[in-house]
Amino acid sequence: MSKPIFELVDELPTGGITILSLRSLDFVVPGQWQNLVGFNNTIKAVTGETDEALIQQIGERAVQLFNDKSQGYQNALWLYQTVDSASGALGAAAMANKVGQDISFLGFLQNLTPKPEKAQSIDLCVKLVVELVAFCQINGIPGDSIGDFLAALGDYSGESLMRMAALVCFDGLVPLGPDFALKGLSTLNTMSPNDLEHNKTFNGVKSLIPGGDSAGQLSFITSSMDSVKGWMTDFVSSRGVTPEQVVDNLTKFVEISKDKLDYLGAFLDMTCNYYTHTGTQTLARRLIERAVAEI
Amino acid sequence: MPILQRWRNVLLSLGLCGLLLISSGCAAKPPSPYAQVQQESTQRGAPKAVAKTATQGSEFNRFFPKPGNGFERVYTQEKKGFAEAKLKKDGKDMAMLSISDTSSIPAAAQKYAQSTEKIAGFPTVEVGTTQTGVLVGGHYQVKVLSRNPSFDKGDRKEWIAKFDLQGLSKLR
Protein backbone atom coordinates (compact mmCIF):
# COMPACT_ATOMS: atom_id res chain seq x y z
CA MET A 1 0.00 0.00 0.00
CA SER A 2 1.40 3.33 -1.05
CA LYS A 3 1.55 6.37 1.19
CA PRO A 4 -1.48 8.63 0.72
CA ILE A 5 -1.10 10.73 -2.42
CA PHE A 6 -1.76 13.98 -0.52
CA GLU A 7 1.13 13.20 1.83
CA LEU A 8 3.48 12.38 -1.02
CA VAL A 9 2.71 15.69 -2.71
CA ASP A 10 2.81 17.66 0.56
CA GLU A 11 6.21 16.20 1.36
CA LEU A 12 7.88 16.93 -1.99
CA PRO A 13 11.10 18.81 -1.26
CA THR A 14 11.67 22.45 -2.20
CA GLY A 15 15.43 22.25 -1.87
CA GLY A 16 18.25 19.76 -2.05
CA ILE A 17 20.34 18.41 -4.86
CA THR A 18 17.49 16.91 -6.92
CA ILE A 19 15.82 20.31 -7.07
CA LEU A 20 19.02 22.22 -7.75
CA SER A 21 20.17 19.89 -10.47
CA LEU A 22 16.76 20.13 -12.15
CA ARG A 23 16.90 23.92 -11.88
CA SER A 24 20.27 23.81 -13.59
CA LEU A 25 18.44 22.42 -16.63
CA ASP A 26 16.18 25.45 -16.94
CA PHE A 27 18.36 26.63 -19.82
CA VAL A 28 17.29 23.52 -21.75
CA VAL A 29 13.54 23.96 -21.18
CA PRO A 30 13.23 27.64 -20.16
CA GLY A 31 10.44 28.43 -17.70
CA GLN A 32 8.85 25.00 -17.95
CA TRP A 33 9.33 23.83 -14.39
CA GLN A 34 8.37 25.70 -11.23
CA ASN A 35 8.63 22.86 -8.69
CA LEU A 36 5.01 22.97 -7.62
CA VAL A 37 4.62 21.23 -4.23
CA GLY A 38 1.77 20.71 -1.76
CA PHE A 39 -1.46 18.92 -2.58
CA ASN A 40 -3.86 21.86 -2.19
CA ASN A 41 -1.38 24.17 -3.87
CA THR A 42 -1.32 21.87 -6.84
CA ILE A 43 -5.12 21.76 -6.99
CA LYS A 44 -5.23 25.57 -7.01
CA ALA A 45 -2.51 25.90 -9.62
CA VAL A 46 -3.93 23.25 -11.95
CA THR A 47 -7.60 24.22 -11.76
CA GLY A 48 -7.46 27.95 -11.06
CA GLU A 49 -10.16 27.46 -8.41
CA THR A 50 -9.85 29.13 -4.99
CA ASP A 51 -12.97 28.12 -3.05
CA GLU A 52 -11.86 25.95 -0.12
CA ALA A 53 -14.91 23.67 -0.19
CA LEU A 54 -14.49 23.06 -3.90
CA ILE A 55 -10.78 22.37 -3.48
CA GLN A 56 -11.58 19.85 -0.77
CA GLN A 57 -14.10 18.16 -3.08
CA ILE A 58 -11.55 17.95 -5.93
CA GLY A 59 -8.90 16.63 -3.55
CA GLU A 60 -11.19 13.94 -2.17
CA ARG A 61 -12.00 12.66 -5.65
CA ALA A 62 -8.30 12.63 -6.54
CA VAL A 63 -7.55 10.59 -3.41
CA GLN A 64 -10.28 8.09 -4.30
CA LEU A 65 -8.97 7.72 -7.84
CA PHE A 66 -5.41 7.15 -6.66
CA ASN A 67 -6.52 4.55 -4.11
CA ASP A 68 -8.47 2.51 -6.69
CA LYS A 69 -5.70 0.14 -7.75
CA SER A 70 -7.49 -0.86 -10.94
CA GLN A 71 -6.95 2.68 -12.23
CA GLY A 72 -3.19 2.23 -12.65
CA TYR A 73 -2.05 5.37 -10.79
CA GLN A 74 -0.25 3.38 -8.10
CA ASN A 75 1.54 1.35 -10.77
CA ALA A 76 2.82 4.56 -12.33
CA LEU A 77 4.09 5.86 -9.01
CA TRP A 78 5.79 2.55 -8.29
CA LEU A 79 7.52 2.66 -11.68
CA TYR A 80 8.85 6.18 -11.12
CA GLN A 81 10.07 5.34 -7.63
CA THR A 82 11.57 1.98 -8.52
CA VAL A 83 13.48 3.07 -11.60
CA ASP A 84 15.04 5.80 -9.46
CA SER A 85 16.12 3.62 -6.60
CA ALA A 86 17.38 0.79 -8.82
CA SER A 87 19.57 3.01 -10.95
CA GLY A 88 20.60 5.09 -7.96
CA ALA A 89 21.92 2.11 -6.09
CA LEU A 90 24.06 1.14 -9.06
CA GLY A 91 25.43 4.66 -9.29
CA ALA A 92 26.30 4.77 -5.63
CA ALA A 93 28.08 1.44 -5.73
CA ALA A 94 30.10 2.43 -8.77
CA MET A 95 30.86 5.77 -7.18
CA ALA A 96 32.32 4.15 -4.10
CA ASN A 97 34.91 2.51 -6.33
CA LYS A 98 36.03 5.83 -7.68
CA VAL A 99 36.57 7.57 -4.38
CA GLY A 100 40.21 8.16 -3.69
CA GLN A 101 41.23 8.69 -7.26
CA ASP A 102 42.57 12.08 -8.20
CA ILE A 103 39.93 14.23 -9.80
CA SER A 104 40.61 17.06 -12.18
CA PHE A 105 37.77 18.94 -13.80
CA LEU A 106 37.73 16.53 -16.70
CA GLY A 107 37.87 13.78 -14.14
CA PHE A 108 34.67 15.21 -12.78
CA LEU A 109 32.96 14.47 -16.05
CA GLN A 110 34.29 10.99 -15.83
CA ASN A 111 33.00 10.68 -12.32
CA LEU A 112 29.59 11.64 -13.40
CA THR A 113 29.66 8.52 -15.50
CA PRO A 114 30.94 5.81 -13.28
CA LYS A 115 28.79 3.13 -14.84
CA PRO A 116 30.16 1.16 -17.73
CA GLU A 117 28.79 2.40 -21.03
CA LYS A 118 26.70 -0.72 -21.53
CA ALA A 119 24.97 -0.42 -18.15
CA GLN A 120 24.42 3.27 -18.76
CA SER A 121 22.93 2.60 -22.19
CA ILE A 122 20.54 0.03 -20.76
CA ASP A 123 19.59 2.43 -17.97
CA LEU A 124 18.74 5.14 -20.47
CA CYS A 125 16.54 2.81 -22.50
CA VAL A 126 14.83 1.24 -19.49
CA LYS A 127 14.08 4.68 -18.04
CA LEU A 128 12.61 5.78 -21.33
CA VAL A 129 10.37 2.72 -21.45
CA VAL A 130 9.32 3.34 -17.86
CA GLU A 131 8.19 6.79 -18.95
CA LEU A 132 6.08 5.31 -21.76
CA VAL A 133 4.53 2.65 -19.54
CA ALA A 134 3.86 5.12 -16.71
CA PHE A 135 2.29 7.51 -19.21
CA CYS A 136 -0.16 4.82 -20.30
CA GLN A 137 -0.90 3.78 -16.72
CA ILE A 138 -1.80 7.38 -15.88
CA ASN A 139 -3.49 8.58 -19.05
CA GLY A 140 -4.57 5.43 -20.84
CA ILE A 141 -4.00 5.58 -24.59
CA PRO A 142 -5.71 8.87 -25.45
CA GLY A 143 -7.51 9.35 -28.75
CA ASP A 144 -8.49 7.00 -31.53
CA SER A 145 -5.32 6.82 -33.59
CA ILE A 146 -1.56 6.50 -33.31
CA GLY A 147 -1.47 10.16 -34.36
CA ASP A 148 -3.63 11.13 -31.37
CA PHE A 149 -1.39 9.14 -29.08
CA LEU A 150 1.80 10.69 -30.44
CA ALA A 151 0.20 14.12 -30.12
CA ALA A 152 -0.50 13.34 -26.45
CA LEU A 153 3.14 12.39 -25.97
CA GLY A 154 4.28 15.43 -27.91
CA ASP A 155 2.26 17.68 -25.63
CA TYR A 156 4.71 17.15 -22.77
CA SER A 157 5.19 20.32 -20.76
CA GLY A 158 5.98 21.48 -17.24
CA GLU A 159 7.43 18.82 -14.97
CA SER A 160 6.99 16.08 -17.60
CA LEU A 161 9.14 17.98 -20.08
CA MET A 162 11.69 18.65 -17.32
CA ARG A 163 11.83 14.91 -16.56
CA MET A 164 12.58 14.23 -20.22
CA ALA A 165 15.22 16.97 -20.25
CA ALA A 166 16.88 15.35 -17.23
CA LEU A 167 16.69 11.92 -18.86
CA VAL A 168 18.23 13.18 -22.07
CA CYS A 169 20.91 15.27 -20.33
CA PHE A 170 21.85 13.34 -17.18
CA ASP A 171 21.33 9.81 -18.46
CA GLY A 172 22.07 10.35 -22.14
CA LEU A 173 24.11 13.35 -23.23
CA VAL A 174 26.57 13.63 -20.34
CA PRO A 175 27.45 9.95 -19.80
CA LEU A 176 27.17 8.77 -23.42
CA GLY A 177 27.89 11.85 -25.52
CA PRO A 178 25.93 13.58 -28.30
CA ASP A 179 25.10 10.32 -30.12
CA PHE A 180 23.60 8.80 -26.96
CA ALA A 181 20.38 7.70 -28.64
CA LEU A 182 22.20 5.72 -31.30
CA LYS A 183 24.54 4.26 -28.70
CA GLY A 184 21.59 3.16 -26.61
CA LEU A 185 19.92 1.57 -29.58
CA SER A 186 23.03 -0.21 -30.81
CA THR A 187 23.65 -1.57 -27.31
CA LEU A 188 20.16 -3.01 -27.31
CA ASN A 189 20.61 -4.45 -30.78
CA THR A 190 23.72 -6.38 -29.78
CA MET A 191 22.31 -7.57 -26.48
CA SER A 192 20.88 -10.89 -25.41
CA PRO A 193 17.86 -11.24 -23.10
CA ASN A 194 20.35 -12.64 -20.61
CA ASP A 195 22.31 -9.35 -20.58
CA LEU A 196 19.09 -7.52 -19.85
CA GLU A 197 18.31 -9.81 -16.95
CA HIS A 198 21.61 -8.80 -15.34
CA ASN A 199 20.77 -5.10 -15.39
CA LYS A 200 19.67 -3.81 -12.01
CA THR A 201 17.46 -1.04 -13.31
CA PHE A 202 15.59 -3.41 -15.61
CA ASN A 203 15.19 -5.96 -12.83
CA GLY A 204 13.62 -3.35 -10.60
CA VAL A 205 10.79 -2.59 -12.98
CA LYS A 206 10.50 -5.66 -15.21
CA SER A 207 7.17 -6.84 -13.76
CA LEU A 208 5.40 -3.93 -15.43
CA ILE A 209 7.28 -3.88 -18.74
CA PRO A 210 5.17 -5.40 -21.55
CA GLY A 211 6.52 -8.28 -23.60
CA GLY A 212 6.00 -11.40 -21.49
CA ASP A 213 9.49 -12.87 -21.04
CA SER A 214 12.80 -11.03 -21.15
CA ALA A 215 13.22 -11.69 -24.89
CA GLY A 216 9.86 -10.07 -25.54
CA GLN A 217 10.68 -7.24 -23.15
CA LEU A 218 14.00 -6.64 -24.89
CA SER A 219 12.22 -6.32 -28.19
CA PHE A 220 9.63 -3.98 -26.65
CA ILE A 221 12.37 -1.77 -25.21
CA THR A 222 14.25 -1.80 -28.51
CA SER A 223 11.25 -0.80 -30.59
CA SER A 224 10.31 1.92 -28.09
CA MET A 225 13.82 3.31 -28.19
CA ASP A 226 13.81 3.14 -31.96
CA SER A 227 10.59 5.13 -32.21
CA VAL A 228 11.68 7.95 -29.89
CA LYS A 229 15.35 8.26 -30.85
CA GLY A 230 14.42 10.90 -33.42
CA TRP A 231 12.58 12.92 -30.79
CA MET A 232 15.51 12.68 -28.39
CA THR A 233 18.14 13.63 -30.94
CA ASP A 234 15.98 16.50 -32.10
CA PHE A 235 15.43 17.63 -28.51
CA VAL A 236 19.18 18.07 -28.11
CA SER A 237 20.02 19.49 -31.53
CA SER A 238 17.12 21.95 -31.72
CA ARG A 239 18.15 23.39 -28.36
CA GLY A 240 21.86 23.21 -29.11
CA VAL A 241 22.65 21.52 -25.81
CA THR A 242 26.14 20.10 -25.26
CA PRO A 243 27.45 17.88 -22.45
CA GLU A 244 29.83 20.68 -21.41
CA GLN A 245 26.95 23.15 -21.01
CA VAL A 246 25.03 20.72 -18.85
CA VAL A 247 27.98 20.16 -16.54
CA ASP A 248 28.87 23.87 -16.49
CA ASN A 249 25.37 24.82 -15.42
CA LEU A 250 25.21 22.05 -12.92
CA THR A 251 28.32 23.30 -11.15
CA LYS A 252 26.73 26.76 -10.92
CA PHE A 253 23.71 25.36 -9.09
CA VAL A 254 25.17 22.52 -7.11
CA GLU A 255 28.20 23.26 -5.02
CA ILE A 256 30.57 20.68 -6.33
CA SER A 257 34.24 21.39 -6.06
CA LYS A 258 36.82 19.10 -7.48
CA ASP A 259 38.29 18.21 -4.12
CA LYS A 260 35.02 17.28 -2.47
CA LEU A 261 34.44 13.81 -3.64
CA ASP A 262 31.68 12.94 -1.23
CA TYR A 263 29.57 15.67 -2.80
CA LEU A 264 29.85 13.92 -6.10
CA GLY A 265 28.70 10.65 -4.68
CA ALA A 266 25.74 12.35 -3.06
CA PHE A 267 25.06 14.26 -6.23
CA LEU A 268 24.94 11.11 -8.27
CA ASP A 269 22.54 9.49 -5.85
CA MET A 270 20.32 12.50 -5.72
CA THR A 271 20.07 13.24 -9.42
CA CYS A 272 18.67 9.77 -9.71
CA ASN A 273 15.62 10.91 -7.75
CA TYR A 274 14.35 13.18 -10.47
CA TYR A 275 11.99 10.49 -11.74
CA THR A 276 10.25 10.13 -8.38
CA HIS A 277 10.08 13.88 -7.82
CA THR A 278 8.73 15.01 -11.16
CA GLY A 279 6.78 11.77 -11.58
CA THR A 280 4.83 12.48 -8.39
CA GLN A 281 4.14 15.98 -9.69
CA THR A 282 2.88 14.64 -13.02
CA LEU A 283 0.71 12.05 -11.34
CA ALA A 284 -0.84 14.64 -9.00
CA ARG A 285 -1.58 16.96 -11.91
CA ARG A 286 -3.32 14.25 -13.95
CA LEU A 287 -5.34 13.02 -10.98
CA ILE A 288 -6.48 16.55 -10.25
CA GLU A 289 -7.33 17.26 -13.88
CA ARG A 290 -9.51 14.18 -13.92
CA ALA A 291 -11.03 14.84 -10.47
CA VAL A 292 -12.09 18.40 -11.25
CA ALA A 293 -13.73 17.30 -14.49
CA GLU A 294 -15.57 14.40 -12.87
CA ILE A 295 -17.09 16.03 -9.78
CA MET B 1 -28.40 7.73 41.31
CA PRO B 2 -26.52 5.31 43.55
CA ILE B 3 -23.28 6.78 44.86
CA LEU B 4 -21.15 4.06 43.31
CA GLN B 5 -22.43 4.77 39.84
CA ARG B 6 -21.93 8.51 40.32
CA TRP B 7 -18.29 7.92 41.27
CA ARG B 8 -17.86 5.73 38.24
CA ASN B 9 -19.15 8.51 36.00
CA VAL B 10 -16.84 11.04 37.59
CA LEU B 11 -13.86 8.76 37.16
CA LEU B 12 -14.81 8.00 33.58
CA SER B 13 -15.09 11.66 32.61
CA LEU B 14 -11.80 12.45 34.34
CA GLY B 15 -10.20 9.64 32.40
CA LEU B 16 -11.60 10.90 29.13
CA CYS B 17 -10.36 14.42 29.84
CA GLY B 18 -6.94 13.01 30.54
CA LEU B 19 -6.95 11.09 27.28
CA LEU B 20 -7.95 14.19 25.37
CA LEU B 21 -5.17 16.19 26.97
CA ILE B 22 -2.59 13.54 26.24
CA SER B 23 -3.64 13.03 22.66
CA SER B 24 -3.88 16.74 21.86
CA GLY B 25 -0.56 17.39 23.55
CA CYS B 26 1.22 14.69 21.60
CA ALA B 27 -0.27 15.29 18.16
CA ALA B 28 2.50 16.93 16.16
CA LYS B 29 0.27 18.07 13.32
CA PRO B 30 -3.47 18.32 12.77
CA PRO B 31 -5.03 15.49 10.81
CA SER B 32 -5.14 16.05 7.07
CA PRO B 33 -8.48 17.20 5.67
CA TYR B 34 -8.17 14.13 3.46
CA ALA B 35 -7.68 11.65 6.31
CA GLN B 36 -11.31 10.54 6.26
CA VAL B 37 -11.54 9.92 2.53
CA GLN B 38 -8.17 8.16 2.67
CA GLN B 39 -9.48 5.82 5.34
CA GLU B 40 -12.78 5.22 3.56
CA SER B 41 -11.18 4.48 0.21
CA THR B 42 -8.51 2.11 1.53
CA GLN B 43 -10.42 0.01 4.05
CA ARG B 44 -11.36 -3.56 3.24
CA GLY B 45 -14.26 -3.70 0.80
CA ALA B 46 -13.96 0.01 0.00
CA PRO B 47 -16.11 1.09 -2.94
CA LYS B 48 -14.16 1.44 -6.19
CA ALA B 49 -13.54 4.97 -7.44
CA VAL B 50 -14.79 3.91 -10.87
CA ALA B 51 -17.95 1.83 -11.23
CA LYS B 52 -17.64 -1.56 -12.91
CA THR B 53 -20.41 -0.66 -15.32
CA ALA B 54 -18.88 2.70 -16.32
CA THR B 55 -18.53 3.30 -20.07
CA GLN B 56 -14.98 3.00 -21.48
CA GLY B 57 -13.37 6.36 -22.22
CA SER B 58 -12.66 5.27 -25.80
CA GLU B 59 -16.42 5.36 -26.45
CA PHE B 60 -16.44 9.08 -25.71
CA ASN B 61 -13.77 10.28 -28.15
CA ARG B 62 -16.04 10.56 -31.18
CA PHE B 63 -18.38 13.01 -29.44
CA PHE B 64 -15.68 15.64 -28.81
CA PRO B 65 -15.75 18.89 -30.80
CA LYS B 66 -13.58 19.03 -33.89
CA PRO B 67 -10.52 21.29 -33.85
CA GLY B 68 -10.43 24.31 -36.13
CA ASN B 69 -10.48 28.09 -36.27
CA GLY B 70 -6.98 28.21 -34.85
CA PHE B 71 -7.83 25.77 -32.06
CA GLU B 72 -5.88 22.58 -31.71
CA ARG B 73 -7.34 19.56 -29.90
CA VAL B 74 -5.02 17.16 -28.07
CA TYR B 75 -6.52 14.11 -26.38
CA THR B 76 -4.90 13.81 -22.96
CA GLN B 77 -6.63 11.09 -20.94
CA GLU B 78 -8.70 8.04 -21.79
CA LYS B 79 -9.66 5.93 -18.80
CA LYS B 80 -12.66 3.84 -17.85
CA GLY B 81 -15.54 6.29 -17.34
CA PHE B 82 -13.54 9.30 -18.48
CA ALA B 83 -12.02 10.99 -21.53
CA GLU B 84 -10.37 14.38 -21.74
CA ALA B 85 -8.83 16.59 -24.38
CA LYS B 86 -6.95 19.85 -24.23
CA LEU B 87 -7.86 22.83 -26.35
CA LYS B 88 -4.85 24.87 -27.45
CA LYS B 89 -4.41 28.06 -29.40
CA ASP B 90 -1.05 29.49 -30.52
CA GLY B 91 0.65 26.83 -28.42
CA LYS B 92 -1.13 27.97 -25.24
CA ASP B 93 -3.51 25.87 -23.16
CA MET B 94 -6.96 27.46 -23.38
CA ALA B 95 -9.34 24.89 -21.90
CA MET B 96 -9.93 21.25 -21.05
CA LEU B 97 -12.83 19.34 -22.60
CA SER B 98 -14.14 16.28 -20.81
CA ILE B 99 -16.82 13.59 -20.80
CA SER B 100 -17.34 11.45 -17.72
CA ASP B 101 -19.71 8.70 -16.65
CA THR B 102 -21.39 9.82 -13.41
CA SER B 103 -22.37 6.28 -12.41
CA SER B 104 -19.18 6.31 -10.31
CA ILE B 105 -20.10 9.56 -8.52
CA PRO B 106 -23.88 10.05 -8.39
CA ALA B 107 -23.49 13.47 -6.70
CA ALA B 108 -21.97 14.77 -9.93
CA ALA B 109 -25.27 14.10 -11.72
CA GLN B 110 -27.46 15.21 -8.82
CA LYS B 111 -26.21 18.79 -8.93
CA TYR B 112 -27.98 19.24 -12.29
CA ALA B 113 -31.35 18.83 -10.55
CA GLN B 114 -30.99 22.48 -9.48
CA SER B 115 -30.18 23.65 -12.99
CA THR B 116 -32.35 26.45 -14.37
CA GLU B 117 -30.62 26.83 -17.71
CA LYS B 118 -30.12 24.59 -20.70
CA ILE B 119 -27.56 24.24 -23.49
CA ALA B 120 -28.90 22.47 -26.59
CA GLY B 121 -31.73 21.16 -24.45
CA PHE B 122 -29.51 19.70 -21.71
CA PRO B 123 -29.39 21.04 -18.13
CA THR B 124 -26.29 23.10 -17.40
CA VAL B 125 -24.55 24.36 -14.25
CA GLU B 126 -21.52 26.48 -13.43
CA VAL B 127 -19.04 24.96 -10.99
CA GLY B 128 -16.52 27.21 -9.24
CA THR B 129 -15.23 29.99 -11.46
CA THR B 130 -13.71 27.96 -14.27
CA GLN B 131 -16.16 25.21 -15.16
CA THR B 132 -19.34 24.82 -17.17
CA GLY B 133 -21.05 21.44 -17.41
CA VAL B 134 -24.08 19.76 -18.93
CA LEU B 135 -25.69 16.47 -18.05
CA VAL B 136 -26.50 14.34 -21.07
CA GLY B 137 -28.83 11.35 -21.13
CA GLY B 138 -29.15 11.52 -17.35
CA HIS B 139 -25.66 10.19 -16.63
CA TYR B 140 -22.92 11.55 -18.87
CA GLN B 141 -21.35 14.79 -17.73
CA VAL B 142 -19.74 17.03 -20.34
CA LYS B 143 -17.53 19.82 -19.01
CA VAL B 144 -15.44 22.62 -20.42
CA LEU B 145 -12.86 24.00 -17.98
CA SER B 146 -11.04 27.28 -18.59
CA ARG B 147 -7.24 27.18 -18.41
CA ASN B 148 -6.63 30.72 -19.56
CA PRO B 149 -8.22 33.98 -18.31
CA SER B 150 -9.17 34.94 -21.85
CA PHE B 151 -11.29 31.80 -22.23
CA ASP B 152 -14.45 32.85 -20.37
CA LYS B 153 -17.89 31.55 -19.54
CA GLY B 154 -19.19 32.50 -22.98
CA ASP B 155 -16.42 30.48 -24.65
CA ARG B 156 -17.16 27.52 -22.42
CA LYS B 157 -20.85 27.50 -23.38
CA GLU B 158 -19.94 27.82 -27.02
CA TRP B 159 -17.58 24.85 -26.87
CA ILE B 160 -20.01 22.69 -24.90
CA ALA B 161 -22.53 23.18 -27.69
CA LYS B 162 -19.89 21.93 -30.17
CA PHE B 163 -19.83 18.46 -28.60
CA ASP B 164 -22.11 15.93 -30.30
CA LEU B 165 -24.45 16.00 -27.29
CA GLN B 166 -27.33 14.35 -29.15
CA GLY B 167 -25.08 11.48 -30.21
CA LEU B 168 -23.75 11.08 -26.68
CA SER B 169 -27.29 11.00 -25.25
CA LYS B 170 -27.95 7.86 -27.32
CA LEU B 171 -24.81 6.05 -26.09
CA ARG B 172 -25.64 3.03 -24.00
Interface residues (C-beta under 8 A of the other chain):
Chain A: M1 P4 F6 E7 D10 F39 T47 G48 E49 T50 D51 L54 Q56 G59 E60 R61 V63 Q64 L65 N67 D68 S70 Q71 G72 I138 N139 G140 I141 P142 G143 D144 D148 A151 A152 D155 R286 E289 R290 V292 A293 E294 I295
Chain B: S32 P33 Y34 V37 Q38 S41 T42 A46 K48 A49 V50 G57 S58 N61 R62 V74 Y75 T76 Q77 E78 K79 K80 G81 F82 A83 E84 A85 K86 M96 S98 S100 T102 S104 I105 A107 A108 V127 G128 T129 T130 Q131 Q141 K143 L145 S146 R147
